[in-house]
Amino acid sequence: MGILDFIFPKYCVNCKKIGSYLCDNCFSYLNFDPYGICVVCNRQAIAGITHPRCLGRYIINGVFTGIEYKGVAKKLVYQFKYNPYVLDLKNLLVDFLYEALIQKEEFMKIIEAIGEKIIVPIPLHSTRLRIRGYNQAEVLAKELSKKLNIKTVNMLRRTKNTRSQVGLKKEDRLKNISGAFSVLPNIHARRSSASPNEGGLISQYPNIFLVDDVVTTGSTLLSAANTLKRNGAKKVWGIALARD
């Protein structure tokens, strides 16, 4: 046990056993998400790939998730999201997400088949960011980028301080999040020094993986993907730690 663990001991988020944020016994209650849904129609879809009939020009191409958002998983996400003193939970949670992703055949096919790609975290509104002090989606994105060896770029900003999506029906969630994102101004202006005549970052990295912590109806990812595609992204997929 290190000195920090002695001064600030870790407790299992579920049973409070000392030693780690999730003990071996409580780990058995964690369920990986083996299925996927199309976030457009919210019906089951192979590995979360958007149904061909649901896919449109500005629609997200699919969403890949790690664990089921219930029981122990909810407690882990809550501590990570609202307790900055246990921010080092990121290592545990990203391990879960990474292991789930590499077991998904469709995800691995996409990773290997596409060309230039980046990871983009779902942003918090500046007001909420000041209150919380960090963006949990950005933390996950940066840690996941190390494992997947894919660059992370903050490409979006939240222009609308939306109310919480918790408890809202899908139609209300879509209205609440509509028009909530825009592409950062410098993204269009920045150009590669190697190819100064090419467009901004979106044209350089046309394949984008959006990262968020929890997906319920997918309205946030749908809105963010819509913004990116309207600004030149070719294909956009979502990655979420947990699916509600």
N, C-alpha and C positions, 0 to 999 in steps of 0.2 A: 504494500500500500504506500503510495507516494505521500509527501508531506501535505499536498493540497487535499488529497482524499481524506487525510487524517483530520485536517482542520474543517473541511467542508465535505463530510461523508455523503456518498451517493445512496439514495434509497430507491427501491423499486417503486415505480409510480402506482402500482396496483396493490401490493401487499405490504409495502413499506419495509421490506427486508433490506438490511444494510449490505452494501457491496457494489450494486450497479443499478442503473435506471430501470432495468427489466431483468428480473431473476429468471433462472432456467425454468422454474415451474410456471411462472406467468407468461413466459414466452410461448408456451404451448397453447395459450388462449388466443394468440395472434393468428389471424387468417390472411394468407396471401390471396389476392384477387385473381383467380384463374380465368375469369370470363371478362368480357368487355361489352360495352354498350355503345350504340351510335348516339352521340349527344344531340343529334338533330331530332330524332324521333323517340329517343330514350328506350329503344328496344335492343335486345341482345344482338351483338355483331361480333364477327370473328376478330378476336384480339383488339376490339375497339375501333376497327377501321370503319369509317363512315360509309354507310350503304351507298352504292352507286346511284340509287334513285333519290337519295337525300343530298348528294354532293352537288354543290353549285360553284360558281366561279369564285365566290368570296367565303366559302364554307370551309371549316377546318377539315383536314383529311383524316383525322382519327385521334383518339385519346388513349394513352397507355397508363395504367394505374398499378400501384404496388400492393397495398394492403386494403382490407375492408375496414371502413371507418365505423367501428363499433367496439364496445367494451374497452379492453386494454389499449387498443389503437387510439381511441378518443382521448384517453388520459395522457398518452404519450404526446399527441399533437397539441393538446391543450397546454401542457407544461412547456413545450417548445415554442408555442405561439405567444403565450402570455407571461412566461416567467423567464426574464432575461438571465437569471442566475444559473439556469440550466441550459444555456445555449449550446453547450457541448453535446447535447442530445443529438446535434446535427450528424455526428459521425455514425451513431447507431441507426438513425432514421434513413440516412442515405445508403447505408449498407443494405437495409431492408429493400429500399427502392431499387437499388442497382441489381441485387440478386433476383428480384422479381422481373426486372426488365430483360436481363440476359436469358431468362428462361422463356421469354416470349419469342417464338419463331418469326412472327411477322415483324416485330420490332427489329430484330437482328438483320432480317433481310433488307429492311429499309435503310438501316445504318450503313450496311455494306454496299448497297446499290447506288445511293445518291452521292452527288458530288459535294460541292462546298456547302457547309452547314454550320449553324450556330445554335446556341441555347440562349433563350431570352426569358428572363423571369417576369412574371406578372407583377407590375408595380403597385405599391400602396400610394394613396393620395398623400401629398406632403403633410397635411394636417395629422393624419393617422401615423405617418412615419415619425413625426416629431414626438408624438405621445408614446409610441412603442419603442422607438429608438433603433429599430432594425426591421428589415423586410424579410420575413421568414422564407418567402419564395426565392428571394435572391440568395439567401444562405444555402438553401437546398440546391439551387442551380449551380452555384460556384463549386460546391463539393461534388456534385454529380459530374460536372465538366471535367474534373480531374480524373475520374474513373473512366469516363467515356472518351477522354482526350478530344473533347469538342470545346471550342472557345465559347465563353459566355460574354454576351454584350447586352448592356442596358439600352434597349432600343425604344421602349415605350414609356409614356408618362400617363398618369391618371389625371385626367382633366376635370373629373366630376367626383366629388366626395360622396359616393353612394352610401345609402344606409345599409345595414347588415342584411345579407341575403337569407339569414336563418329564418325559417318559418314561412318564407314566401313561396307561392306556387310558381311553376315554371314561367307562366306568362308574365307574372309580376317581376320575376327575377330578370327576364329579358328587358322589360321596360326600365327597370331600375339601373341596369348596367349599360343600356343603349347609349352610345356616344360617349362612353366613359374614358376612352383611350385615344391617344394621338401619338404619332411618331415624333420622337425628339427632333427638334430643328436641325441639330448638327449631324444627324444620321444622313440626311439628304445631301448635305454639303461635303461630308468627308469622302475623300477618294483615296484609293490606294496609290502610294507613291510609285509603285511598279507599273500601274496602269492608270495614269492621271486622266485619261480621256474617257474612262468608264464611269458609270453612274455611282451613286452613293453605296452605303454598306448593304442595303437590301438587295441591290442588283449583284453585288459581289457574293453575297451569301443568300441565295434564293430559297434555300431549304431551312426552315426554322422549327425548333422544338421549344414550345412554350412550357414553362414550368410553374406549377402552383402547388400548394400544400394539399388541399382537399377539393375534389370535384363532386358536385351533387347532380345538378341538371346539366352542367356544362355551359351555362349562359355566359360566365366570365370568359372562358376560353373561346367560345364562339365569337364574342364581341372583339376580343383582342386579335383573333385570327382574321376577322373581317377587316380590321384596321390595317394589319400587315399586308394582306393580299391586295387591298385597294392602293397600297403604296409600293407594290411591285414584287412582293414575295410570291414565289411560284407554288410552293407547298408548305403547309403549316400543320404540325402535329402537336398535340398536347401531352404533357407528362405530369401526373399528379401522384403525390405520395400515397394518398388514400382516396377511396371512392365510397361515398355515402349511399 
